[in-house]
Amino acid sequence: MQKMNDLRTPALIVYKHKVEANCERMLKLAKDHGVTLKPHFKTTKCLEAAIMQTGGTKCGMEVSTLVEADLLAENGFENVIYAYPISPHKIPKCAELSEKLKSFVVFVDNVEALKALEQWKLKDNKNWQVLVEIDSGAGRSGVQIESPDAVSLIKEVVKCGNVSFSGLYSHCAHSYKCKNAEEIREVGKMTTNKMLTLVDELKKQGITCPSYGIGSTPSCSKPAPEMSKLTEWHPGNYVLYDVMQVKIGACEFDDIASFVLTRVIGHYTKGDDVFLVIDCGWTAISLHGVKDCEETSGYGLIVDHPELKLVHMSQEHGIVKSKDSSKALDLSRYPVDSFLRIYPYHSCATCAMHPVFYVADQNDNIIDHWRPVRGW
């Protein structure tokens, strides 16, 4: 059996037992709150992880690209949500998936996209299934939740003859600005209350909202009690977690299920500058979020080495120095060809850099290879 230390580095390692624990925990949280979990596929984009995220049911996954939807459709998944604003050039492929799957739901957040759907008739008189994306404070896509445009757009959806209104969706990305679990719960509470207010307004106008959910790993990992009033949750990153999630209070370091394995490839003393070079550059671990951790862990957190800081990366090189600039690094502690493990600040972005994930057990045996789907 292949051992972790036999791998060519840099390599992305995924601990299967931690992925299983993260998935089981989120499924239980959703069940305990009486909501349906419809998790996001975008972090790993690996079929094996999607099966775990759905508890083996292969039902109710979200995707951010159409190739992700294709992979799930080809492997027996049902009830797939294309959680990305639809645009006219993607409608032919979405039509194919809508006709193929039991349920394929698309996002709409503007009238132009809705009219484009209305003009495309699906086979067998099947209706488009549409979620209206709501911006509850993230400042990204979605119609603003407190704007009259939200109700106006939903009314247009309901009027369309070949479109079925499937409900409301909001990604509360502003939870990523939180600093602790209490702040996360407050964001979840505010987002939920705004969503419920909109649902009530629709009801007053004779419109029934079949589903209304919010997503983000922080808000679903540390849910506010009010979130039990929703029908669905839509987290994604929780399958692996990362340093960012620890930093904002969504999880603990022990919950992080992936890291980049790297080797020390050189020792250098240049004047007063003493440092290691590792074979992990920005093609192996994401630069995303470095500004948030620049003063502490640098470009990633080096596991079990609080004295070290990844201070710089180029394409294939990483430079590691003493975190305490007043103390010179003892190079003898880190022999050339020895290993370091680096937790990524953002696991979604780091996963996107690796064509294969080396899946390990608790004894660091490599027990599987996961290959993420690529493209859009």
N, C-alpha and C positions, 0 to 999 in steps of 0.2 A: 504494500500500500504506500502511495506517495505521501511523504511528509511535507509539511509547510516549508521547511528549510531546504527542500530540494528544488523549490520553484525558482525560475529566473525572475529577477526583480527589475523594476517595481511590479508588484502584483496586487490586485484587489482581493482581499480576503473577506468572506462572509461567513459568520458563525451561524450555522443552521439552527442550533438550539435557541439562539437569541432571537432570530427571526420568528421562530415558532412561538416563543414566549410573548413577543411584541404583538403578534397577530392574535393570539388567544386572549391577551389582555384587552385589546381594543374590541374584539367581538363581545367579550363579557361586559365591558363598559357600556356598549350600545344596548345590549340586551337588558342590563340592569336599569337603564334609563328608558326602556320601552320604545326605542327607535330602531330603524333599519340601518344597518351599516352598508354603505355603498362606497367602498374605498377606491382610492386613486392608484393607477398602475404606473404613473410616470416616474417614480423613484428608481425602481429596478428594471422595469420593462422586461422582466423575466417571467415566463409562464409558471415556473415552479413557485415563485413568490405569490403570484395571483391566486393560485389554488389555495395556498395557506391563508391569504387575506380573506377569502370568501368561506373559510372553514370547510373547503372541499366541495361546496355547492356549485361552483362555477356560475354564480348568479349575482348580478348587480355590481359590475366594475365600471370605473370611469377611466377614460383615456384622454390623452392630450394630443395624440396624433392618429392619423387614419391607419398607419401601418400597425400601430398597437391594436386598433380595433380589428384589423384583418387577422392578426395572430390569435386573438381571443376567439373570433368567429370560427377560425379553422380548427380550433381545439375544444369545441363544445360549450363555449360560454354563451349565456343568454343575458338579456337585459343589460346591454352595454350603453353607457352614456358618453357621448363625444363632448367632453367638458371644455369646449373652446368655441368662441364665437364663430358661427358658420359664415362663410362668404361664398358668393356665387360660383367661383371656380371649383369649389369643393363639393358642390351639390351632386354632380354625377356619381362620385364615389359614395357619398352619403346615401344616395338613392339605392345603390347596389347593396349596401349594408342593411338599409331599412327593409329591403325586400328579402334579404337572406336570413336575417335574425328574427327571433320572436319579438324582440323589442330593441330598437336602436333609437336613442333619444338625442336630439341635437339642441344646441344653445342658440337662442336669438336674443339680441339686445337692441335691435333697431328695426324700423319699419322696412327699410330697403332689403334687408336679409329675409324678412318675412315674406315680402312680395315675390322675391326670387323663388322661395319654396312654394308659394301658392301657384306659380306658373309651371312647376314641375310635377306632373302627375305620376304617382307611384303605381306600379302594376297591381292588378286585382283589387282596385279601389281602396288600397291601403292608405291610411292617413299618415302624414308626418307626425311624429311625436316631438313636442317642443317644450323645453324648459326655458323660462324667461330668466336670463341672468341679471341679478340685482347687485349693484354696487352699494354695499352697506358701510363703506368707509375706507376701503382699500385703495381707491383712486386708480383702479386699473380698468378693465372692461366691465360692462354691465351698465344698465340704466340706474340712475341714482334712486335709492329707495324712497326718499322723501319728496321726490319730484313728481309733479302731476303726470310726467311722461311715463312713469311706471304703470299707472293704472290705464293710461291711454293705450300703451303698447299691448298690455294684456287684453284689453277689449278688442283690439285689432286681431290678436291671435285667436280669440274665441269666435270671431266672426268668419274666419277663413274656413271655407268648406272642406278643404283637404288637409287640415291641420287639427291635431288634438292638443289641447292645453294640458301639459303634464305636470305643471307646477312651477315653483320658484327655487332658485339656487343662488347662494351667495358664498363666495370665498372670502372669509374674514382675514385677509392677509395682514391687516393691521395688528393682529395678535403677535406678529413677529417683531413688533417694536416693544413688546413687554419686557419686564425685567424680573418677574417672579410669577409664581402660580396665582397669587391673588389678582394681579393685573390681568393675567390671561382669563381668569374667570369673569372679571368685569367686562372684558371685551366680548366674551361669549354671551354674557347676560344682555348687554346692550344690543348686540347683533340679533339675538333671538327676539328680544322685545320689539325691535324695529320690524323684523320679519312678521311677527304675529300681528302687529298693527296693520301692516299691509294686507295680510290675509283677512282680517276683520273688515277692512275697507272694501275689499273685493266682495265679501259676503253680503255687505250692505247693498252692493250694486248687483246682486243676484248672480255672482260668479263664484262657483265652488273651486277651491284650490286643492287638487288631488294630493300634492306633496309640497313640502317646504322644508328645505334643509340648508345647513351651513357646513362649510368645510374649512379645515386647517388643522394640522397636527397639534399645535399647542392647544387650541380651543377644545378639541376632542379628547386630548390626553388629560387635561385638567378641566373637565366640564363644569359649567355653572349649573345649579339645580334647574334653572329655567329651561335648559336645553332639552329636558325630557318632554317639553311641550312641542318640540319639532317632530317631524315624521322621519327625517333622515339625517345622517352625518356623513361627511365626505372627506376624511383625512387621507394622507398619502405617505408622507415622509416617515411616519411612525414605524414602518416596516423595518427600517434600519436605524432611524434617529441619527444624530450627529452632534458636534460640539455646539452648533448654533442652538439646538433644542435644549441642551443642558444649560447654556448661558441664559436663556430666557425663562428657565424653570419648568419646561415641559417634561423632562425626564432626568434620569441619573446617568452618570458615565457608564455604569454597568449595563445600561440598556442599549448602548451603541453596538450595533451588530456587524459593522464593517470597518475595515482599516486598510491602509496601504502598507504593505510589507516592503521595506527597502534595505539595501545594504550600505554599509560604510565603504566608500571606495578610495578614501585618501585622508591623510592627516596633513595639516598645513600650519606652519608658524611663519608669519610674515611681519617682521618687526614685533610689535606688541599684539598683533592680531593672531589668535590661535583658534582654529576651527576645523570641523569635519566637513567633508563633502560626501553627500549620499547620492544614490542613483535615482532619486525621485525629484523631478522638476515639475513645471506646471502642465506638462502633458499627462501626468499621472495623478495629480491632486489639484483640485480646483483653487483658483485664486479668489473665488467668490467669498466675500466676508472678511477678507484679511484686515480691512480697516477696523473692524470691530474687535479683533483679537491681536492687533499689531503690538500692543504694549504688554501682552501677557504671553500667549503661546506662539505668536507669529502666524505662519501660513498653515499651521495644523498643530494638533496637540500630540507631542511625542509621548507615547504610553509608557508609564512607569519610570519616566525620567523627568521629574519636575525641575531638574537643574538645567535642562536643555531647551533651546529655542530655535525653531526653524526660521531664520532671519531673512533668507533670500532664496529665490528660485529663478533659474533660467529654464530653457526648454527641457533639458535632461539632467540638470544639476540642482541639488539643494545644498545650501550652506547652513550648518548648524553650529551655534556658538553657546557659550555659557549664558544662561538667563540673567545671572548676576554679572554685570559688566565689570565689577571690581574683582572678580575671581577668574583666574585663568583656567581654561578647560584642561582637565587631566586626560590627555589623549589615550593613555594606556588603558583606560576603562572601556574604550570603544575600539577594539582591534579592527583593522582593515578586514573586510568580508564578514564582519559581525552584523547582526540584524537590528533594525529599529522598526517600531510599528507606529503609524501616524493616523490618529483619528482625523477625518476631514471636518472642516468647518461646515461644509454643505455636502451631504452624501449624494443628493440627486445630481448635482453638477459633477461630482467626482465619478459616479457610476457611468456618466455619459462618455467618459474618457477611456473606458476599458471594454475591449471586445469579449472578454471572458471574465467571469467571477469565479474564483476558486473557493468552493464551499468546504468548510472545515467542521470537524466535530470538536468536542471539548478537549480532546487529546491532541489537537493540531494535526490530525490526519486529514488529507484531502479526500473527501468522500463523493464529490460531485463537481461538475463544471456547469455553470449556468451561462447562457449566452443571450444577452439582451437583444431585442429587436431594434433595428436601426432605421433611421429615415423619418419621413413625415407623411 
